[in-house]
Amino acid sequence: MSRLSESVTRVMHILDGADLGADYTVAQLLDETTARRSLDLSDLSPQEQAALVEGRANHLIPSAAVLAQKIEAARDAGRPFVVKYGIDPTSPDVHLGHAVPIIIASRFQRMGHHVVFIIGDVTAKIGDPSGRSSDRPPLTDEDIARNLSGYQQQVTPFIDFERADLRFNGEWLNKVTLPELVGVLARVPVSMSLQREDFRTRLADGHGLSVAEFVYSVVMAWDSVAIDADVELGGVDQLLNLQMCRKVMEISEQAPEVVITTPLIEGTDGTGTKMSKSKGNYVGLTASPDDVYGRLMSVPDHLTEPYLQLLTEWTDDEIGVVTKRLEAGTAHPMAIKRILAGEVVAALHGLKAAAAARAEFTARFSKRSFGDTQNLPVVSLTDHAEDTLGALISRTLDFAPSLSAVRRVAQQNGLRLIRELNGDQQPTPLTEASVQQTLGAVVTEVGALEGAELYLKVGRKVARIDV
């Protein structure tokens, strides 16, 4: 039995009938699953390693079988199996959305493989056009230097840089000559770029598209050639870029890397949009333990399972047990969210910080019942379902002097819809966009919780919503 299988057996024993909301149970689970983040996985066979990676991948190209063969071939040849992950320093912050493929890279590292973390100091000057509706403002050298200054520290909770390489693609891209670039471009079919829907949409809408953006994926592919990558990781939005890496490696007479894409994690607001700093629905890797814990406790229930899958070391079997217990009513959604929040805080800040954040959150929210507050204003959902949230707050409730004031409260993370059941509060932050939505739409998005009271919190003011 592998070390991972032994750990899963222990966790399944804990999950069997335990009170998942009890501090003792949470502590047991976090001790076991946090230890997995440094668990040696080198005792897994190449086929088992490939299967473990495939279980969290959107795409594995060409196949898990080829990945296992490449792992075995590198082992037999006595050479490192090179795993590439790259990121452009277009922002100073790395968030949990970026962490999804990095967590897969950490598993490769614990399997005994060599991770190369590439920071695109040159490609950032072009700007990855993937998924963009307009061209990205150019970055200066000063912008890039400022943005990348904290990257290594931010991803250190997942990657052991004593056993990994941190490289900047300027090392090789600054040396590429024009004849070399033209020689590669001459062998890349234009159709590989024209198939990109984001490019077609921008051109159809009359937005700009520079030649530099058009060749971004070719320039990025030089990184794979430079380090002779065996496998590359990226979000699913990077699929076409990664396929170009395979093509350019072929042109350079190298064995094409295996491409692994991971899901784009949904933002904490639960609206279906991906986690993004610009939308304010993200959790930064540098956020304080209390902030990380609180933001994850506020996510809608439907995000708990995918967040467990993508941000923790839990297996599908373990998550399946939790899901069945939720369906059977023997576990409360809030209890599972406490486990999730503890998992992520422990990964970023350690077990002691996770325990302290849990205690702080409980003290601040779970023991204070709005139901005990006298003379709260009451808003009928039936009567006000079609009112916009902004109008309801500023006119009906008179909680703010204007719509712009309501929007400012939302921007400052002070606008929340709170479900309360037996003294437990589940706050959901509402974004600035929610101010223009109807009360009925906002309540529907957050979702019902049987038996729970519903409250609207605007800064320090609270109203009960009669459903």
C-alpha positions as CSV (number, residue, x, y, z in Angstrom):
1,M,0.0,0.0,0.0
2,S,1.4,3.4,-0.9
3,R,1.9,6.2,1.6
4,L,-1.0,8.1,0.0
5,S,-3.4,5.1,0.3
6,E,-2.5,4.8,4.0
7,S,-3.3,8.4,4.6
8,V,-6.6,8.1,2.7
9,T,-7.5,5.1,4.9
10,R,-6.9,7.1,8.1
11,V,-9.0,10.0,6.8
12,M,-11.9,7.7,5.8
13,H,-11.8,6.3,9.3
14,I,-12.1,9.8,10.7
15,L,-15.0,10.7,8.4
16,D,-17.0,7.6,9.3
17,G,-19.7,8.9,11.5
18,A,-17.7,11.7,13.2
19,D,-19.2,15.1,14.0
20,L,-17.6,17.1,11.2
21,G,-18.5,20.4,13.0
22,A,-16.5,19.4,16.1
23,D,-13.2,21.2,16.7
24,Y,-11.6,17.8,17.5
25,T,-12.6,16.3,14.2
26,V,-11.5,19.3,12.2
27,A,-8.1,19.2,14.0
28,Q,-7.7,15.5,13.2
29,L,-8.5,16.0,9.5
30,L,-6.2,19.0,9.2
31,D,-3.3,17.2,10.8
32,E,-3.7,14.4,8.3
33,T,-4.5,16.3,5.1
34,T,-2.0,19.1,5.7
35,A,0.7,16.5,6.2
36,R,-0.1,15.3,2.7
37,R,1.1,18.5,1.2
38,S,4.7,17.3,2.0
39,L,3.9,13.5,1.5
40,D,6.5,11.7,-0.5
41,L,4.7,10.3,-3.6
42,S,7.7,8.7,-5.2
43,D,6.4,5.2,-4.3
44,L,3.6,5.5,-6.8
45,S,4.2,3.8,-10.2
46,P,4.4,6.0,-13.3
47,Q,0.8,4.8,-14.1
48,E,-0.4,5.7,-10.7
49,Q,1.3,9.1,-10.9
50,A,-0.3,9.8,-14.3
51,A,-3.7,8.8,-12.9
52,L,-3.4,11.0,-9.9
53,V,-2.7,14.0,-12.1
54,E,-5.4,13.1,-14.6
55,G,-8.0,13.1,-11.9
56,R,-7.6,16.9,-11.5
57,A,-7.0,17.8,-15.2
58,N,-9.3,19.2,-17.8
59,H,-7.0,18.1,-20.6
60,L,-4.1,15.7,-20.6
61,I,-2.6,15.7,-24.1
62,P,-1.9,13.4,-25.8
63,S,-2.9,11.0,-23.0
64,A,-2.3,9.7,-19.5
65,A,-0.6,6.7,-21.0
66,V,2.0,8.9,-22.8
67,L,2.6,10.8,-19.6
68,A,3.3,7.5,-17.7
69,Q,5.6,6.4,-20.6
70,K,7.6,9.7,-20.4
71,I,7.9,9.4,-16.6
72,E,9.2,5.8,-17.0
73,A,11.6,6.7,-19.8
74,A,13.1,9.6,-17.8
75,R,13.6,7.3,-14.8
76,D,15.2,4.5,-16.9
77,A,17.5,7.1,-18.5
78,G,18.5,8.4,-15.1
79,R,17.6,12.0,-16.0
80,P,15.2,14.5,-14.4
81,F,11.6,14.6,-15.6
82,V,11.1,18.3,-16.2
83,V,7.8,19.9,-15.2
84,K,7.2,23.5,-16.5
85,Y,4.9,26.1,-15.0
86,G,5.0,29.7,-16.2
87,I,3.4,32.9,-15.2
88,D,3.7,36.5,-16.5
89,P,4.1,39.2,-13.8
90,T,1.2,41.4,-15.0
91,S,0.0,41.9,-11.4
92,P,1.8,41.9,-8.1
93,D,-0.6,39.4,-6.6
94,V,-1.0,35.6,-7.0
95,H,-4.3,34.3,-5.9
96,L,-6.0,30.9,-5.4
97,G,-7.0,30.7,-9.0
98,H,-3.3,30.7,-10.0
99,A,-2.6,28.1,-7.3
100,V,-4.7,25.3,-8.9
101,P,-2.0,24.2,-11.5
102,I,0.8,25.1,-9.0
103,I,-0.7,22.5,-6.6
104,I,-0.4,19.9,-9.4
105,A,3.2,21.0,-9.9
106,S,3.8,20.4,-6.2
107,R,2.5,16.8,-6.6
108,F,4.9,16.3,-9.4
109,Q,7.7,17.6,-7.2
110,R,6.7,15.1,-4.4
111,M,6.7,12.3,-7.0
112,G,10.5,13.1,-7.4
113,H,10.3,15.2,-10.5
114,H,12.0,18.5,-11.3
115,V,9.8,21.6,-11.4
116,V,10.9,24.7,-13.3
117,F,8.9,27.8,-12.4
118,I,9.3,30.3,-15.2
119,I,8.5,34.0,-14.7
120,G,7.8,35.7,-18.0
121,D,9.7,39.0,-17.7
122,V,9.8,39.2,-21.5
123,T,6.5,37.7,-22.4
124,A,4.8,40.1,-19.9
125,K,5.8,43.0,-22.2
126,I,3.6,41.4,-24.9
127,G,0.8,40.4,-22.6
128,D,-1.0,37.0,-22.8
129,P,-4.1,37.7,-25.1
130,S,-6.0,34.6,-23.9
131,G,-9.6,35.4,-23.1
132,R,-9.1,39.2,-23.5
133,S,-11.6,41.4,-25.3
134,S,-9.1,44.2,-25.9
135,D,-5.4,44.7,-26.0
136,R,-3.5,44.9,-22.7
137,P,-1.7,48.1,-21.8
138,P,2.0,47.6,-22.2
139,L,4.1,47.1,-19.1
140,T,7.4,49.0,-18.4
141,D,10.5,47.3,-17.0
142,E,9.7,49.0,-13.7
143,D,6.1,47.6,-13.7
144,I,7.4,44.1,-14.3
145,A,10.1,44.4,-11.6
146,R,7.6,45.6,-9.0
147,N,5.1,42.9,-9.9
148,L,7.5,40.0,-9.8
149,S,9.3,41.0,-6.6
150,G,7.1,38.8,-4.4
151,Y,6.2,36.0,-6.7
152,Q,8.6,33.4,-5.3
153,Q,7.5,34.1,-1.7
154,Q,3.8,33.9,-2.6
155,V,4.1,30.4,-4.2
156,T,6.6,29.0,-1.6
157,P,3.7,27.3,0.4
158,F,3.3,25.0,-2.6
159,I,6.7,24.7,-4.2
160,D,10.0,23.8,-2.4
161,F,12.5,26.1,-4.2
162,E,15.4,24.2,-2.7
163,R,14.5,21.4,-5.1
164,A,13.0,23.5,-7.9
165,D,14.3,26.1,-10.4
166,L,13.1,29.7,-10.6
167,R,13.9,31.0,-14.1
168,F,13.2,34.2,-16.0
169,N,12.5,33.8,-19.7
170,G,14.6,36.8,-20.5
171,E,17.6,34.5,-20.0
172,W,17.0,33.0,-23.4
173,L,14.4,35.3,-25.1
174,N,16.8,38.3,-25.0
175,K,19.3,36.3,-27.0
176,V,16.9,35.1,-29.8
177,T,17.9,36.6,-33.2
178,L,15.5,37.8,-35.9
179,P,16.5,35.0,-38.2
180,E,15.8,32.4,-35.5
181,L,12.3,33.9,-34.9
182,V,11.5,34.1,-38.6
183,G,12.7,30.5,-39.1
184,V,10.2,29.2,-36.5
185,L,7.3,31.5,-37.6
186,A,7.8,30.3,-41.2
187,R,6.9,26.8,-40.0
188,V,3.9,27.6,-37.8
189,P,0.6,27.5,-39.6
190,V,-1.4,30.7,-39.4
191,S,-4.5,28.5,-38.7
192,M,-3.2,27.7,-35.2
193,S,-3.7,31.3,-34.3
194,L,-6.8,32.0,-36.4
195,Q,-8.7,29.2,-34.6
196,R,-8.6,31.3,-31.4
197,E,-12.1,32.5,-30.6
198,D,-10.9,35.4,-28.6
199,F,-8.9,36.8,-31.6
200,R,-11.9,36.3,-33.9
201,T,-14.2,38.1,-31.5
202,R,-11.9,41.0,-31.0
203,L,-11.5,41.5,-34.7
204,A,-15.3,41.2,-35.3
205,D,-16.0,43.8,-32.6
206,G,-13.5,46.2,-34.0
207,H,-11.0,46.0,-31.1
208,G,-7.3,46.1,-31.6
209,L,-5.1,43.0,-32.0
210,S,-1.3,43.6,-32.4
211,V,1.1,41.4,-34.3
212,A,3.0,40.9,-31.0
213,E,-0.1,39.4,-29.4
214,F,-0.6,37.2,-32.5
215,V,2.9,35.7,-32.0
216,Y,2.7,35.6,-28.2
217,S,2.2,31.8,-28.0
218,V,5.2,31.2,-30.3
219,V,7.4,33.4,-28.1
220,M,6.1,31.6,-25.0
221,A,6.8,28.3,-26.6
222,W,10.5,29.2,-26.6
223,D,10.5,28.6,-22.8
224,S,9.6,24.9,-23.4
225,V,12.4,24.6,-25.9
226,A,14.9,26.3,-23.6
227,I,14.3,23.9,-20.7
228,D,13.4,20.8,-22.8
229,A,10.1,20.4,-20.8
230,D,8.5,17.0,-20.5
231,V,5.2,18.4,-19.2
232,E,3.6,21.8,-18.9
233,L,0.8,22.9,-16.6
234,G,-1.7,25.8,-17.1
235,G,-5.3,26.8,-16.7
236,V,-7.7,25.6,-19.3
237,D,-7.7,29.1,-20.9
238,Q,-4.0,28.3,-21.8
239,L,-4.9,25.3,-24.0
240,L,-4.1,26.9,-27.3
241,N,-0.9,28.5,-26.0
242,L,0.3,25.1,-24.7
243,Q,-0.6,23.3,-27.9
244,M,1.7,25.9,-29.7
245,C,4.5,24.9,-27.3
246,R,4.1,21.3,-28.5
247,K,4.3,22.5,-32.1
248,V,7.4,24.7,-31.6
249,M,9.2,21.8,-29.8
250,E,8.5,19.6,-32.8
251,I,9.9,22.3,-35.1
252,S,13.0,22.4,-32.8
253,E,13.3,18.6,-33.1
254,Q,12.5,18.0,-29.5
255,A,9.9,15.5,-28.1
256,P,6.7,17.5,-27.6
257,E,5.8,18.1,-24.0
258,V,2.7,16.6,-22.4
259,V,0.1,19.3,-21.9
260,I,-2.0,19.4,-18.7
261,T,-4.7,22.0,-18.2
262,T,-6.6,22.6,-15.0
263,P,-10.1,24.1,-14.4
264,L,-10.5,27.8,-13.9
265,I,-11.7,28.1,-10.3
266,E,-14.9,30.0,-9.9
267,G,-14.8,33.3,-7.9
268,T,-15.9,33.5,-4.3
269,D,-19.0,35.5,-5.3
270,G,-20.4,32.3,-6.8
271,T,-21.7,34.1,-9.9
272,G,-20.0,31.6,-12.3
273,T,-17.2,34.0,-13.3
274,K,-13.6,33.0,-12.8
275,M,-11.6,34.1,-9.8
276,S,-10.1,37.5,-10.7
277,K,-8.6,40.4,-8.9
278,S,-10.4,42.8,-11.2
279,K,-13.8,41.4,-10.2
280,G,-12.9,41.4,-6.5
281,N,-13.9,37.7,-6.1
282,Y,-10.5,36.4,-5.3
283,V,-8.4,35.2,-2.3
284,G,-4.8,36.4,-2.4
285,L,-2.0,34.1,-1.3
286,T,-0.7,37.0,0.8
287,A,-4.0,37.6,2.6
288,S,-4.0,37.3,6.3
289,P,-5.2,34.0,7.9
290,D,-8.4,35.7,9.2
291,D,-9.1,37.2,5.7
292,V,-8.6,33.9,3.9
293,Y,-10.8,32.0,6.4
294,G,-13.5,34.6,6.3
295,R,-13.6,34.8,2.5
296,L,-13.9,31.0,2.2
297,M,-16.6,30.8,4.8
298,S,-18.6,33.3,2.8
299,V,-18.6,31.4,-0.5
300,P,-21.9,29.8,-1.6
301,D,-22.5,26.2,-0.7
302,H,-22.1,24.9,-4.3
303,L,-18.4,26.0,-4.4
304,T,-17.4,23.8,-1.4
305,E,-16.9,20.6,-3.5
306,P,-15.0,22.1,-6.4
307,Y,-12.8,24.1,-4.0
308,L,-12.0,20.9,-2.0
309,Q,-11.1,19.2,-5.3
310,L,-8.9,21.9,-6.6
311,L,-7.3,23.6,-3.6
312,T,-6.7,20.7,-1.2
313,E,-5.1,17.2,-1.1
314,W,-8.5,15.5,-0.6
315,T,-9.2,12.6,-2.9
316,D,-12.5,11.9,-4.8
317,D,-13.4,9.1,-2.4
318,E,-13.0,11.3,0.6
319,I,-15.0,14.1,-1.0
320,G,-17.6,11.6,-2.0
321,V,-18.1,10.6,1.7
322,V,-18.6,14.2,2.7
323,T,-21.1,14.8,-0.2
324,K,-23.2,11.7,0.8
325,R,-23.3,13.0,4.4
326,L,-24.5,16.3,3.3
327,E,-27.2,14.7,1.2
328,A,-28.2,12.5,4.1
329,G,-28.4,15.5,6.5
330,T,-25.7,14.1,8.8
331,A,-23.3,17.0,8.1
332,H,-24.0,20.7,7.9
333,P,-22.7,22.8,4.9
334,M,-21.2,25.2,7.4
335,A,-19.1,22.4,8.9
336,I,-17.7,21.4,5.6
337,K,-16.9,25.0,4.8
338,R,-15.0,25.3,8.1
339,I,-12.9,22.3,7.0
340,L,-12.3,23.9,3.6
341,A,-11.3,27.2,5.1
342,G,-9.0,25.5,7.6
343,E,-7.4,23.5,4.8
344,V,-6.5,26.6,2.7
345,V,-5.3,28.7,5.7
346,A,-3.2,25.7,6.9
347,A,-1.6,25.4,3.5
348,L,-0.7,29.1,3.3
349,H,0.0,29.9,7.0
350,G,0.3,26.6,8.9
351,L,-1.9,24.6,11.3
352,K,-1.7,27.0,14.2
353,A,-2.9,29.9,12.1
354,A,-5.8,27.8,10.8
355,A,-6.9,27.0,14.4
356,A,-6.6,30.6,15.4
357,A,-8.6,31.8,12.4
358,R,-11.3,29.3,13.1
359,A,-11.6,30.5,16.7
360,E,-11.6,34.1,15.6
361,F,-14.3,33.5,13.1
362,T,-16.5,31.6,15.6
363,A,-16.1,34.4,18.1
364,R,-17.0,37.1,15.6
365,F,-20.0,35.5,13.8
366,S,-21.2,32.1,15.0
367,K,-22.1,33.2,18.6
368,R,-23.9,36.4,17.7
369,S,-27.5,35.9,16.5
370,F,-29.3,38.7,14.6
371,G,-32.5,36.9,15.8
372,D,-31.8,38.2,19.3
373,T,-31.7,41.8,18.1
374,Q,-34.8,43.8,18.8
375,N,-36.7,46.0,16.3
376,L,-34.8,45.0,13.2
377,P,-36.3,46.4,10.0
378,V,-38.1,43.7,8.0
379,V,-38.4,43.6,4.2
380,S,-40.8,41.2,2.6
381,L,-39.3,39.3,-0.3
382,T,-42.8,38.9,-1.8
383,D,-43.4,42.7,-1.9
384,H,-39.9,43.7,-2.9
385,A,-38.6,40.9,-5.1
386,E,-38.5,43.2,-8.2
387,D,-36.8,46.1,-6.4
388,T,-33.2,46.6,-7.2
389,L,-30.9,46.1,-4.2
390,G,-29.6,49.7,-4.4
391,A,-33.1,51.2,-4.4
392,L,-34.2,48.9,-1.5
393,I,-31.2,49.9,0.6
394,S,-31.2,53.7,-0.1
395,R,-34.9,54.3,-0.3
396,T,-37.0,51.6,1.4
397,L,-34.6,51.0,4.2
398,D,-32.9,54.4,4.2
399,F,-29.6,52.6,5.1
400,A,-27.6,54.8,2.7
401,P,-28.1,58.3,1.3
402,S,-27.7,57.4,-2.4
403,L,-27.0,54.6,-4.9
404,S,-23.4,55.6,-5.1
405,A,-23.1,55.3,-1.3
406,V,-24.4,51.7,-1.6
407,R,-21.9,50.9,-4.3
408,R,-19.1,52.3,-2.1
409,V,-20.2,50.0,0.8
410,A,-20.1,47.0,-1.7
411,Q,-16.6,48.0,-2.9
412,Q,-15.4,48.0,0.7
413,N,-16.8,44.5,1.2
414,G,-19.5,45.8,3.6
415,L,-22.5,44.5,1.7
416,R,-23.6,41.0,2.7
417,L,-26.5,38.6,2.6
418,I,-26.4,36.4,5.7
419,R,-28.1,33.1,6.3
420,E,-28.5,32.2,10.0
421,L,-29.4,28.8,11.3
422,N,-29.2,27.9,15.0
423,G,-26.8,30.8,15.7
424,D,-24.5,29.9,12.8
425,Q,-24.1,32.6,10.3
426,Q,-23.1,32.2,6.7
427,P,-22.3,35.6,5.2
428,T,-22.1,36.0,1.4
429,P,-20.4,39.2,0.2
430,L,-22.3,41.1,-2.5
431,T,-20.4,42.8,-5.2
432,E,-20.9,46.2,-6.7
433,A,-22.8,44.5,-9.6
434,S,-25.3,43.2,-7.1
435,V,-26.5,46.7,-6.4
436,Q,-28.2,46.8,-9.8
437,Q,-29.8,43.4,-9.4
438,T,-33.2,42.8,-8.0
439,L,-33.6,41.5,-4.4
440,G,-35.2,38.3,-5.8
441,A,-32.3,37.7,-8.1
442,V,-29.7,38.2,-5.3
443,V,-31.6,35.9,-3.0
444,T,-31.9,33.2,-5.7
445,E,-28.1,33.4,-6.5
446,V,-27.2,32.9,-2.9
447,G,-29.6,30.0,-2.5
448,A,-31.9,28.9,0.2
449,L,-30.9,27.1,3.4
450,E,-33.9,25.2,4.9
451,G,-34.9,26.7,8.2
452,A,-32.5,29.6,8.0
453,E,-33.3,33.2,8.6
454,L,-32.1,35.7,6.0
455,Y,-30.6,39.1,6.7
456,L,-29.2,42.0,4.7
457,K,-26.2,43.7,6.2
458,V,-25.1,47.1,5.0
459,G,-22.0,48.2,6.8
460,R,-23.2,48.0,10.5
461,K,-26.9,48.2,9.7
462,V,-29.0,45.0,9.4
463,A,-32.5,44.2,8.1
464,R,-34.3,40.9,8.1
465,I,-35.7,39.6,4.9
466,D,-39.0,37.9,5.3
467,V,-39.1,35.0,2.8
